[in-house]
Amino acid sequence: MFLTFFVNTIKAVHDYSDLLRASIASAGNDHRLGANEAPPAIISAFIGKYLTTVLEQVETRVGGKFDEQDEAMLKLDIHKSIPELMLDNTDRNRTSPFAFTGNKFEFRAVGSSANCANNMTVLNTIVAETLKTFKKDVDALIDKGEKKEVAIMQILQKYVVSSKKVLFEGDGYSEAWANEAEKRGLPNVKTTPLALDAYITEKSKKLFESNDIYSHSELEARHEIMLEDYVKKVQIEARIMGELATTYILPSAVKYQNVLISNIKGLKEAGLKESAYANQLQLVEAISNHIAIMSDGVEKMIEERKKANELTNSRDKAIAYCENVKGKYFDVIRYSVDKLELMVDDAYWLLPKYREILFLR
């Protein structure tokens, strides 16, 4: 029973990885995935060394033949080892989105602000669908005269072979894994608007309708609402970013820049050589460059927002906000603001600095 549900869950994750990715998609989670102990956007399953060995034994069974005389399941030592396994005989890979940790699977890629009901709906549905297919496959072998236990093991072996490419035990953050995942054919959808497409594929519609979960129109409606939610959140982020840059960062940087300019003038009037105020000149220039980049970025971001707002198709609008607003300008503006934070005197900086947030006592 353990092996049946274990392998069927892995196969469900393999067969519907795009749908699992869609279930965790949100504007906030796009920032989180692949950073600070959050798993990457590539859906894979971690099962630990012990269970990897168990599945390898199932997979490499000579000729794929199981019979009662072999006592296949006992030879795998499943019954004796499960109690030990329940004590958590695995290392806890924090970079895996779907990890088995002793007596349970953990779906770790769900966003911290998400209602997990949506994710559980998807997870329960794909496992249920896989189990239904599993029963049909096993019954087909039983009808041909195979014993139940033998039929089960033969189908499990088939499932292990067909879904093993979703299993990964290493560092999910590494570039090597991204390259390996691409070779394996695992999707790596990094943005919400594209990830949500998985909800409205023919495969997903058939899945949810056949299990009486969502109708075609309900899926389309949910897809539309999730796209609108994404647009609204990125829109708010863009507006707040522009406001903070214009009304907090810019005045602080200019005030400090004026202080430096006054200092340079004073040193000049005192008859000192240029080397005496060379550092101040460099700082003034660096601040000016970052002010220009930040202000230019904010203006262009506003223009892209206006263009995106004119689009009537929700998917097109979400992609425009993702690629042309957030993708082009968020990091550019953020980079210059972070640099200014390191240059501007604390007395003139109106917002808490990262140093103060991290080490505040």
ABEGO torsion letter per residue (X at the ends): XAAAAAAAAAAAAAAAAAAAAAAABBAAAAAABGBGGBBBABBBBBAEAAAAAAAAAAAABBGGBBBAAAGAAAAAGAAAAAAAAAAGABBBBAABABBBBGABBBBAABBAABBAAAAAAAAAAAAAAAAAAAAAAAAAAAAAGBBAAAAAAAAAAAAAAAAAAABBABBAABAAAAAAAAAAGBBBBABAAAAAAAAABAAAAAAAAAAGABBAAAAAAAAAAAAAAAAAAAAAAAAAAAAAAAAAAAAAAAAAAAAAAAAAAAAAAAGBBAAAAAAAAAAAAAAAAAAAAAAAAAAAAAAAAAAAAABABAAAAAAAAAAAAAAAAAAAAAAAAAAAAAABBAAABABBBAAAAAABX
